[in-house]
Amino acid sequence: MFKRSTLPGADKPGTDKLLGLEGLRFLATFAVLLWHYQHFAFVGSNPVGLVRSELPFYGVFFPLYDAGRYGVWIFWCISGFIFFWKYRDTISDSTIGGWVFFVFRLSRLYPLHLATLLLVALLQPLYHRLTGVFFVAQNNDLPHFIAQLFMASDWTPQRSDSFNAPIWSVSVEVLVYAAFFLTLRFVTKSPLFNLVVVLACVNGGTQVAACLAFFYAGGLAAISRRFVAHASQKRAIELTALGAVIALPIATAILSLSIGIVDWVLLLAYTPVLLFCLSAPITLPARLERLLKTAGNMTYSCYLLHFPIQLAIALYFAHAQQPIPYYSHLFWAAFVLPTLLASHATYRYFEAPAQRLIRSSLLRKEGAGRTSPTPL
């Protein structure tokens, strides 16, 4: 029997809030949203005439406009932290079985993926008919559609942007989920294994290797946080980690390090240390706590919705035979704010109910369907 007390997120109140990570999850997703804002300048698969420094609110959001693509890496690391935080012991000791783990992942990821896939599959041919090219992602044929149905679009080393293009990172992460479960159940839960995976994947050269590296680095941060909770030198360790979080960006700026070196810093040091710091217990007013939880919950919706919304906007302007005014601050607000509102509504009225329905249908014997949806 799968007892309620062993379900992810069913620990004692306040022990699994991870409010700092909720805020970082939203920031990483918002970074990707602004990085993809440049899609409005695309003709086919490339931007044409884009002057990034002229984009709306560039003076405020320039780090996100310029480096938002790294939001995917950060999110992989956050996923690793949360999965090791919630599942490491329960998978290792067989409290959670493969079927339950699969249903939790399926119910979290698949309903919105399927809905957005079908929406983009409907809109892309209309856009192609008007312009002669697809919007951003050009591989919108039957084989790619079938691969998307099984969330297998990017399991090979070659990137294949197709349909709802941002799903590529989730497709990669699905493979990592399988590796995560199998290694914890049948190999080891030793943190040394995490370190071996990170080092082995650093120069892997594929998106799967990059995801494994970030995911298991995040897992190391979670294991460290659990360990430090009972360490006699807890305060000193936390202060040292905080000092590193502050010092690394300053050193990077002062030394004018190249992007390649920054990648290494993010992978091997900065992101896991940042997660370690942000996972410390935080006491906030109830209203702010609810706001952070809401922001964290809507990240998956935002990630999958923003591309179909962009496609619909591009389709409208193509039909009207007008250029997209993507340098306009008003246009920016009319895209970003409704996208965030739609993401919140989608989580509340579609994602969460779909999770409950799938879990209650497939996990009746275990009673897992009675639990509230988990954010990852």
URFEN-V670382 format. One record per pair of residues at least 4 apart in sequence whose ideal C-beta (glycine too) atoms are under 7 Angstrom apart, sorted by the first residue. I is the first residue (numbers start at 1). J is the second residue. Records with the same first field share a line. If there is no record, write none. Layout:
I=J ; J
//
This chain:
1=366
2=6 ; 100 ; 366 ; 367 ; 368
4=10 ; 367 ; 371
5=10
6=10 ; 90 ; 95
7=368 ; 371
8=86 ; 87 ; 374
9=16 ; 86 ; 374
10=371
11=15 ; 16
18=22 ; 279
19=23 ; 282 ; 284 ; 289 ; 292
20=24 ; 278 ; 279 ; 282
21=25 ; 78 ; 81 ; 82 ; 275 ; 278 ; 279
22=26 ; 292 ; 293 ; 295 ; 296
23=27 ; 292 ; 295
24=28 ; 78 ; 278
25=29 ; 75 ; 78 ; 296 ; 299
26=30 ; 295 ; 296 ; 299
27=31
28=32 ; 71 ; 74 ; 75 ; 78
29=33 ; 71 ; 299 ; 302 ; 303
30=34 ; 64
31=35 ; 64 ; 68 ; 71
32=36 ; 68 ; 71 ; 72 ; 303
33=37 ; 302 ; 306 ; 336 ; 339
34=61 ; 64 ; 65 ; 68
35=64 ; 65 ; 68 ; 69 ; 71
36=306 ; 307
37=55
38=47 ; 50
39=136 ; 310
40=310 ; 314 ; 324 ; 326
41=47 ; 48 ; 49 ; 50 ; 326
42=46 ; 47 ; 136
43=48 ; 133
44=133 ; 138
45=136 ; 138
52=65 ; 66
53=58
54=58 ; 327
55=65 ; 327
56=327 ; 328 ; 329 ; 332
57=61 ; 329 ; 332
58=62 ; 65
61=65
62=66
63=67
64=68
70=74 ; 266
71=75
72=76 ; 169
73=77 ; 210 ; 214 ; 266
74=78 ; 271
75=79
76=80 ; 173 ; 211 ; 214 ; 215
77=81 ; 214 ; 215 ; 217 ; 218 ; 271 ; 272 ; 275
78=82 ; 218 ; 275
79=83 ; 173 ; 215 ; 218 ; 376
80=84 ; 214 ; 215 ; 216 ; 217 ; 218 ; 219
81=85 ; 218 ; 219 ; 221 ; 222 ; 275 ; 279
82=86 ; 376
83=87 ; 180 ; 376
84=88 ; 219 ; 222 ; 223
85=222
87=91 ; 96
88=92 ; 184 ; 189
89=93
90=95 ; 96
91=96 ; 101 ; 181 ; 184 ; 185
92=184 ; 185 ; 189
96=100 ; 101
97=101
98=102 ; 181
99=103
100=104 ; 363 ; 366 ; 368
101=105 ; 181
102=106
103=107 ; 358 ; 359 ; 362 ; 363
104=108 ; 374
105=109 ; 177
106=110 ; 358
107=354 ; 355 ; 358 ; 359
108=355 ; 374 ; 376
109=113 ; 170
110=114
111=115 ; 351 ; 354
112=116 ; 300 ; 301 ; 304 ; 346 ; 350 ; 351
113=117 ; 151 ; 167 ; 304
114=118
115=119
116=120 ; 164 ; 304 ; 305 ; 308
117=121 ; 148 ; 163 ; 164
118=122
119=123 ; 308
120=124 ; 163 ; 164 ; 308 ; 311
121=145 ; 163
123=127 ; 308 ; 311 ; 312 ; 315
124=128 ; 134 ; 135 ; 140 ; 311
125=129
126=130 ; 315
127=131 ; 134 ; 135 ; 311 ; 314 ; 315 ; 318
128=132 ; 133 ; 134
130=318 ; 319
131=318
134=138 ; 140
135=311 ; 314
136=165
137=161 ; 162 ; 163 ; 165
138=161
139=144 ; 160 ; 161 ; 162
140=144 ; 162 ; 163
141=145
142=146
143=147
144=148 ; 153 ; 160 ; 162 ; 163
145=149 ; 163
147=152 ; 153
148=153 ; 162 ; 163 ; 167
151=170 ; 171 ; 174
152=171
153=160 ; 162 ; 167 ; 168 ; 171
154=159 ; 160 ; 168 ; 171 ; 172 ; 207
155=171 ; 175
157=206
159=168 ; 207
161=165 ; 168
164=304 ; 307 ; 308
165=307
166=303 ; 304 ; 307
167=171 ; 304
168=172
169=173
170=174
172=176 ; 207 ; 208 ; 211
173=177 ; 211
175=179 ; 208
176=180 ; 211 ; 212 ; 215
177=181
178=182
179=183 ; 212
180=184
181=185
182=186
183=187 ; 193
184=189
187=193
188=193
191=195 ; 220 ; 223
192=196
193=197
194=198 ; 216 ; 219 ; 220
195=199 ; 220
196=200
197=201 ; 212 ; 216
198=202 ; 213 ; 216 ; 217
201=209 ; 212 ; 213
202=213 ; 267
204=209 ; 210
205=209
207=211
208=212
209=213
210=214
211=215
212=216
213=217 ; 267
214=218 ; 267 ; 271
215=219
216=220
217=221 ; 267 ; 271 ; 272
218=222 ; 272 ; 275
219=223
220=224 ; 272
221=225 ; 272 ; 275 ; 276
222=226
223=227
224=228 ; 276
225=229 ; 276 ; 279
227=231
228=234 ; 237
231=237
233=237
234=238
235=239
236=240
237=241
238=242 ; 280
239=243
240=244
241=245 ; 273 ; 276 ; 277
242=246 ; 277
243=247
244=248 ; 273
245=273 ; 274 ; 277
246=250
247=251
248=252 ; 265 ; 269 ; 270
249=253
250=254
251=255
252=257 ; 262 ; 265
257=261 ; 262
259=263
261=265
262=266
263=267
264=268
265=269 ; 270
266=270 ; 271
269=273
270=274
271=275
272=276
273=277
274=278
275=279
284=288 ; 289
285=289
286=290
287=291
288=292
289=293
290=294
291=295
292=296
293=297
294=298 ; 344
296=375
297=347 ; 375
298=302 ; 343 ; 344 ; 347
299=303
300=304
301=305 ; 343 ; 346 ; 347 ; 351
302=306 ; 339 ; 340 ; 343
305=309 ; 339 ; 342 ; 343 ; 346
306=310 ; 339
307=311
308=312
309=313 ; 339
310=314
311=315
312=316
313=317 ; 335
314=318 ; 324
315=319
316=320
317=322 ; 323 ; 324
325=331
326=331
328=332
329=333
330=334
331=335
332=336
333=337
334=338
335=339
336=340
337=341
338=342
339=343
340=344
341=345
342=346
343=347
344=348
345=349
346=350 ; 351
347=351 ; 352
348=352
349=353
350=354
351=355
352=356 ; 373
353=357
354=358
355=359 ; 373
356=360 ; 369 ; 373
357=361
358=362
359=363 ; 368 ; 369
360=364 ; 369
363=368 ; 369
364=369
//
